[in-house]
Amino acid sequence: MYGIVAGLWGSMYAIGDFLGPTIGGTLLDIYGFPFCCTITAGACVFMVPLLLFSWLYDTRCCRQNSWKTTTVISETTPLLAEDLQDYEHDVLSTYPPQKQTTERMNFQL
């Protein structure tokens, strides 16, 4: 799934890199610079209410019950197994390298 999303993201980004200058250059040649700047400013002004509505909807509706959500187990479980977390051998305590005793080398995994 991550590969599909990354592929689609990259493809759409590349299409935008191609279509943006192509269409922008054509419109600039046909209508001129002042008109194209006016259209760009109008698009920015049009986006402000959409972003404001999206922000209000997200803060009022979606996050209202965020305290009721439970934590996902996969995000809170440790990356190492329980046996490896109890690993008592401290690598940094033997630095710089020195001769280790047999007791120190008989650690269990």
Backbone as a printed PyTorch tensor [residue, N CA C, xyz], in Angstrom:
tensor([[[  0.8170,  -1.1840,   0.0000],
         [  0.0000,   0.0000,   0.0000],
         [  0.8720,   1.2630,   0.0000]],

        [[  1.9600,   1.2240,   0.8040],
         [  2.8510,   2.3840,   0.8290],
         [  3.4850,   2.6210,  -0.5380]],

        [[  3.8140,   1.5330,  -1.2360],
         [  4.4010,   1.6590,  -2.5690],
         [  3.4350,   2.2680,  -3.5650]],

        [[  2.1630,   1.8940,  -3.4720],
         [  1.1510,   2.4500,  -4.3720],
         [  0.9680,   3.9370,  -4.1070]],

        [[  0.8760,   4.2980,  -2.8350],
         [  0.7020,   5.7110,  -2.4830],
         [  1.9200,   6.5250,  -2.9120]],

        [[  3.1040,   6.0020,  -2.6720],
         [  4.3190,   6.7190,  -3.0720],
         [  4.4060,   6.8430,  -4.5870]],

        [[  4.0130,   5.7950,  -5.3130],
         [  4.0230,   5.8560,  -6.7710],
         [  3.0310,   6.8630,  -7.3140]],

        [[  1.8330,   6.8750,  -6.7440],
         [  0.8360,   7.8510,  -7.1830],
         [  1.2690,   9.2790,  -6.8540]],

        [[  1.8510,   9.4550,  -5.6810],
         [  2.3320,  10.7850,  -5.2880],
         [  3.4010,  11.2690,  -6.2680]],

        [[  4.3520,  10.4260,  -6.5570],
         [  5.4180,  10.7920,  -7.4820],
         [  4.9050,  11.0610,  -8.8830]],

        [[  3.9460,  10.2470,  -9.3360],
         [  3.3780,  10.4340, -10.6740],
         [  2.6100,  11.7440, -10.7740]],

        [[  1.7870,  12.0310,  -9.7860],
         [  1.0220,  13.2790,  -9.8210],
         [  1.9320,  14.5030,  -9.7030]],

        [[  3.0010,  14.3670,  -8.9350],
         [  3.9590,  15.4600,  -8.8080],
         [  4.6310,  15.7210, -10.1600]],

        [[  5.0030,  14.6460, -10.8510],
         [  5.6440,  14.7850, -12.1570],
         [  4.6750,  15.3590, -13.1920]],

        [[  3.4070,  14.9450, -13.1450],
         [  2.4090,  15.5050, -14.0640],
         [  2.2370,  17.0000, -13.8020]],

        [[  2.2170,  17.3840, -12.5270],
         [  2.1050,  18.8040, -12.1970],
         [  3.3270,  19.5910, -12.6400]],

        [[  4.5090,  18.9620, -12.5270],
         [  5.7240,  19.6290, -13.0120],
         [  5.6880,  19.8550, -14.5150]],

        [[  5.0090,  18.9850, -15.2270],
         [  4.9190,  19.1500, -16.6770],
         [  3.7700,  20.0790, -17.0770]],

        [[  2.5840,  19.8280, -16.5120],
         [  1.4050,  20.5940, -16.9370],
         [  1.4160,  22.0410, -16.4540]],

        [[  1.9640,  22.2990, -15.2810],
         [  1.9770,  23.6620, -14.7510],
         [  2.6800,  24.6500, -15.6600]],

        [[  3.9360,  24.4190, -15.9960],
         [  4.6050,  25.3590, -16.9000],
         [  4.0290,  25.3620, -18.3140]],

        [[  3.5530,  24.2030, -18.7750],
         [  3.0000,  24.1400, -20.1320],
         [  1.7360,  24.9750, -20.2420]],

        [[  0.7960,  24.7390, -19.3500],
         [ -0.4700,  25.4910, -19.3910],
         [ -0.2310,  26.9470, -19.0020]],

        [[  0.6170,  27.1760, -18.0040],
         [  0.9100,  28.5420, -17.5880],
         [  1.5610,  29.3570, -18.6930]],

        [[  2.5060,  28.7660, -19.4030],
         [  3.1490,  29.4690, -20.5060],
         [  2.2000,  29.7680, -21.6510]],

        [[  1.3100,  28.7970, -21.9390],
         [  0.3190,  29.0110, -22.9980],
         [ -0.6480,  30.1290, -22.6200]],

        [[ -1.1500,  30.1030, -21.4030],
         [ -2.0680,  31.1630, -20.9600],
         [ -1.3710,  32.5210, -20.9130]],

        [[ -0.1130,  32.5250, -20.5430],
         [  0.6430,  33.7770, -20.5210],
         [  0.7780,  34.3600, -21.9310]],

        [[  1.0220,  33.5110, -22.9100],
         [  1.1350,  33.9840, -24.2900],
         [ -0.2020,  34.4720, -24.8370]],

        [[ -1.2890,  33.8060, -24.4530],
         [ -2.6070,  34.1640, -25.0000],
         [ -3.1720,  35.4050, -24.3120]],

        [[ -3.1720,  35.4250, -22.9520],
         [ -3.8820,  36.4650, -22.2060],
         [ -2.9820,  37.5700, -21.6470]],

        [[ -1.7100,  37.3280, -21.4910],
         [ -0.8090,  38.3290, -20.9410],
         [ -0.5860,  38.1520, -19.4470]],

        [[  0.4580,  38.8170, -18.9650],
         [  0.8770,  38.6590, -17.5750],
         [ -0.1250,  39.2180, -16.5540]],

        [[ -0.6760,  40.4200, -16.7580],
         [ -1.5960,  40.9600, -15.7420],
         [ -2.8380,  40.0850, -15.5320]],

        [[ -3.4050,  39.5750, -16.6100],
         [ -4.5930,  38.7350, -16.4820],
         [ -4.2600,  37.4310, -15.7630]],

        [[ -3.1030,  36.8260, -16.0730],
         [ -2.7080,  35.5750, -15.4070],
         [ -2.4580,  35.7950, -13.9140]],

        [[ -1.8990,  36.9480, -13.5550],
         [ -1.7090,  37.2600, -12.1260],
         [ -3.0490,  37.4430, -11.4250]],

        [[ -4.0130,  38.0290, -12.1170],
         [ -5.3420,  38.2160, -11.5390],
         [ -6.0250,  36.8670, -11.3120]],

        [[ -5.8960,  35.9610, -12.2690],
         [ -6.4820,  34.6170, -12.1190],
         [ -5.8210,  33.8690, -10.9580]],

        [[ -4.5050,  33.9840, -10.8300],
         [ -3.7990,  33.3240,  -9.7330],
         [ -4.2220,  33.9010,  -8.3820]],

        [[ -4.3570,  35.2040,  -8.2920],
         [ -4.8140,  35.8300,  -7.0480],
         [ -6.2420,  35.4210,  -6.7320]],

        [[ -7.0920,  35.3360,  -7.7500],
         [ -8.4700,  34.8920,  -7.5360],
         [ -8.5320,  33.4610,  -7.0280]],

        [[ -7.6590,  32.5990,  -7.5540],
         [ -7.6250,  31.2100,  -7.0780],
         [ -7.1860,  31.1500,  -5.6160]],

        [[ -6.2370,  32.0060,  -5.2360],
         [ -5.8020,  32.0450,  -3.8310],
         [ -6.9200,  32.5360,  -2.9210]],

        [[ -7.6400,  33.5570,  -3.3480],
         [ -8.7560,  34.0860,  -2.5530],
         [ -9.8730,  33.0490,  -2.4550]],

        [[-10.0890,  32.2850,  -3.5080],
         [-11.1060,  31.2270,  -3.5040],
         [-10.7300,  30.1080,  -2.5240]],

        [[ -9.4390,  29.8480,  -2.3340],
         [ -8.9980,  28.7670,  -1.4570],
         [ -9.1200,  29.1060,   0.0230]],

        [[ -9.1130,  30.3850,   0.3760],
         [ -9.1750,  30.7790,   1.7850],
         [-10.4460,  30.2580,   2.4720]],

        [[-11.6520,  30.4620,   1.9100],
         [-12.8330,  29.9130,   2.5960],
         [-12.8410,  28.3900,   2.6390]],

        [[-12.3150,  27.7450,   1.6090],
         [-12.2650,  26.2810,   1.6350],
         [-11.3450,  25.7750,   2.7410]],

        [[-10.1980,  26.3920,   2.8870],
         [ -9.2850,  25.9920,   3.9550],
         [ -9.8540,  26.3170,   5.3360]],

        [[-10.5280,  27.4470,   5.4580],
         [-11.1480,  27.8140,   6.7280],
         [-12.2500,  26.8190,   7.0990]],

        [[-13.0760,  26.4560,   6.1320],
         [-14.1210,  25.4660,   6.3850],
         [-13.5160,  24.1280,   6.7650]],

        [[-12.4650,  23.7190,   6.0710],
         [-11.8080,  22.4450,   6.3800],
         [-11.2230,  22.4590,   7.7850]],

        [[-10.5930,  23.5620,   8.1720],
         [-10.0100,  23.6680,   9.5040],
         [-11.0940,  23.6410,  10.5840]],

        [[-12.1890,  24.4000,  10.3670],
         [-13.2760,  24.4120,  11.3480],
         [-13.9280,  23.0450,  11.4720]],

        [[-14.1480,  22.3830,  10.3550],
         [-14.7540,  21.0540,  10.3860],
         [-13.8510,  20.0760,  11.1370]],

        [[-12.5660,  20.1600,  10.8900],
         [-11.6260,  19.2490,  11.5360],
         [-11.5600,  19.4920,  13.0390]],

        [[-11.5410,  20.7330,  13.4700],
         [-11.4210,  21.0120,  14.9010],
         [-12.7310,  20.8070,  15.6480]],

        [[-13.8550,  21.0940,  15.0080],
         [-15.1470,  20.9720,  15.7010],
         [-15.6920,  19.5530,  15.6930]],

        [[-15.6140,  18.8850,  14.5620],
         [-16.2710,  17.5820,  14.4250],
         [-15.3430,  16.4030,  14.6730]],

        [[-14.1880,  16.4460,  14.0680],
         [-13.3220,  15.2670,  14.0960],
         [-12.5360,  15.1300,  15.3810]],

        [[-12.1080,  16.2090,  15.9650],
         [-11.2740,  16.1330,  17.1640],
         [-12.0790,  16.2410,  18.4450]],

        [[-13.3730,  16.3450,  18.3390],
         [-14.2100,  16.5000,  19.5210],
         [-14.1440,  15.2580,  20.3980]],

        [[-14.0880,  14.0960,  19.8010],
         [-14.0700,  12.8530,  20.5570],
         [-12.6910,  12.2230,  20.5900]],

        [[-11.6360,  13.0130,  20.4320],
         [-10.3050,  12.4350,  20.3790],
         [ -9.8840,  11.8440,  21.7270]],

        [[-10.4500,  12.3160,  22.8260],
         [-10.0810,  11.7630,  24.1260],
         [-10.6580,  10.3720,  24.3290]],

        [[-11.6560,   9.9860,  23.5390],
         [-12.2710,   8.6760,  23.6750],
         [-11.5220,   7.5920,  22.9030]],

        [[-10.6100,   7.9840,  22.0340],
         [ -9.9280,   6.9920,  21.2200],
         [ -8.9670,   6.1780,  22.0690]],

        [[ -8.8180,   4.9410,  21.7140],
         [ -7.8910,   4.0670,  22.4090],
         [ -6.5890,   4.0260,  21.6300]],

        [[ -5.5300,   3.6980,  22.3260],
         [ -4.2390,   3.6230,  21.6590],
         [ -4.1530,   2.3410,  20.8600]],

        [[ -3.4690,   2.4290,  19.7500],
         [ -3.2780,   1.2660,  18.8940],
         [ -2.1110,   0.4750,  19.4540]],

        [[ -2.3150,  -0.8110,  19.6170],
         [ -1.2960,  -1.6400,  20.2430],
         [ -0.0220,  -1.6540,  19.4190]],

        [[ -0.1470,  -1.6840,  18.1040],
         [  1.0410,  -1.7860,  17.2680],
         [  1.9210,  -0.5420,  17.3540]],

        [[  1.3750,   0.5860,  17.7640],
         [  2.1680,   1.7970,  17.8710],
         [  2.8340,   1.9310,  19.2360]],

        [[  2.4020,   1.1560,  20.2020],
         [  2.9780,   1.2700,  21.5310],
         [  3.8140,   0.0610,  21.9230]],

        [[  3.7890,  -0.9920,  21.1590],
         [  4.5820,  -2.1650,  21.4980],
         [  6.0440,  -1.9160,  21.1740]],

        [[  6.9440,  -2.4470,  21.9680],
         [  8.3690,  -2.2440,  21.7070],
         [  8.8030,  -2.9690,  20.4310]],

        [[  9.8490,  -2.4580,  19.8220],
         [ 10.3440,  -3.0730,  18.6040],
         [ 11.0660,  -4.3740,  18.8710]],

        [[ 11.6860,  -4.4880,  20.0270],
         [ 12.3980,  -5.7060,  20.3810],
         [ 11.5030,  -6.6090,  21.2030]],

        [[ 11.7560,  -7.8830,  21.1160],
         [ 10.9810,  -8.8500,  21.8820],
         [ 11.2780,  -8.6900,  23.3710]],

        [[ 10.4100,  -9.2220,  24.1870],
         [ 10.5700,  -9.1230,  25.6320],
         [ 11.8920,  -9.7320,  26.0890]],

        [[ 12.3050, -10.8470,  25.4730],
         [ 13.5480, -11.4960,  25.8710],
         [ 14.7470, -10.5970,  25.6200]],

        [[ 14.7240,  -9.8660,  24.5320],
         [ 15.8530,  -9.0050,  24.2110],
         [ 15.8660,  -7.7390,  25.0490]],

        [[ 14.7520,  -7.3210,  25.5790],
         [ 14.7310,  -6.1410,  26.4350],
         [ 15.3900,  -6.4280,  27.7830]],

        [[ 15.3520,  -7.6750,  28.2060],
         [ 15.9770,  -8.0530,  29.4590],
         [ 17.4570,  -8.3670,  29.2800]],

        [[ 17.9880,  -8.0370,  28.1720],
         [ 19.3860,  -8.2780,  27.8450],
         [ 20.2580,  -7.4380,  28.7600]],

        [[ 21.0710,  -8.0690,  29.5760],
         [ 21.8240,  -7.3620,  30.6080],
         [ 23.2070,  -6.9390,  30.1580]],

        [[ 23.6300,  -7.3560,  29.0120],
         [ 24.9760,  -7.0230,  28.5550],
         [ 24.9880,  -5.5890,  28.0410]],

        [[ 25.7510,  -4.7430,  28.6860],
         [ 25.8530,  -3.3530,  28.2860],
         [ 27.0980,  -3.1810,  27.4260]],

        [[ 26.9160,  -2.8690,  26.1620],
         [ 28.0360,  -2.7650,  25.2400],
         [ 28.9280,  -1.5840,  25.5970]],

        [[ 28.3390,  -0.4710,  26.0070],
         [ 29.1330,   0.7120,  26.2940],
         [ 29.9970,   0.5630,  27.5430]],

        [[ 29.6320,  -0.3390,  28.4340],
         [ 30.4400,  -0.5100,  29.6430],
         [ 31.7720,  -1.1910,  29.3380]],

        [[ 31.8870,  -1.8290,  28.2040],
         [ 33.1260,  -2.4950,  27.8270],
         [ 33.9580,  -1.6750,  26.8570]],

        [[ 33.6000,  -0.4230,  26.6630],
         [ 34.3590,   0.4150,  25.7510],
         [ 35.2680,   1.3280,  26.5420]],

        [[ 36.5050,   1.4960,  26.2650],
         [ 37.2740,   0.8720,  25.1970],
         [ 37.4600,  -0.6120,  25.4700]],

        [[ 37.6940,  -1.3730,  24.3980],
         [ 37.7760,  -2.8330,  24.5510],
         [ 38.8400,  -3.2330,  25.5690]],

        [[ 38.4790,  -4.1620,  26.3950],
         [ 39.3930,  -4.6750,  27.3980],
         [ 39.1230,  -6.1560,  27.5690]],

        [[ 39.9640,  -6.8090,  28.2760],
         [ 39.7870,  -8.2370,  28.4770],
         [ 38.5720,  -8.4600,  29.3660]],

        [[ 37.6420,  -9.2850,  28.8790],
         [ 36.4230,  -9.5290,  29.6340],
         [ 36.5720, -10.7930,  30.4620]],

        [[ 35.9140, -10.8000,  31.5830],
         [ 35.9370, -11.9960,  32.4170],
         [ 34.9600, -13.0050,  31.8480]],

        [[ 35.0950, -14.2320,  32.2530],
         [ 34.2110, -15.2740,  31.7390],
         [ 32.7830, -15.0620,  32.2120]],

        [[ 32.5880, -14.4640,  33.4070],
         [ 31.2470, -14.1880,  33.8840],
         [ 30.5470, -13.1830,  32.9800]],

        [[ 31.2890, -12.1890,  32.5350],
         [ 30.7150, -11.1330,  31.7000],
         [ 30.3490, -11.6930,  30.3200]],

        [[ 31.1000, -12.6850,  29.8400],
         [ 30.8500, -13.2020,  28.5080],
         [ 29.7630, -14.2710,  28.4880]],

        [[ 29.3420, -14.7560,  29.6330],
         [ 28.3120, -15.7960,  29.6770],
         [ 26.9230, -15.2030,  29.8520]],

        [[ 26.5780, -14.2490,  29.0300],
         [ 25.2420, -13.6890,  29.0960],
         [ 24.2840, -14.5450,  28.2920]],

        [[ 23.0240, -14.4690,  28.6210],
         [ 22.0240, -15.2840,  27.9240],
         [ 21.1210, -14.3850,  27.1020]],

        [[ 20.7630, -14.8690,  25.9380],
         [ 19.7980, -14.1660,  25.0860],
         [ 18.4110, -14.6600,  25.3230]]])
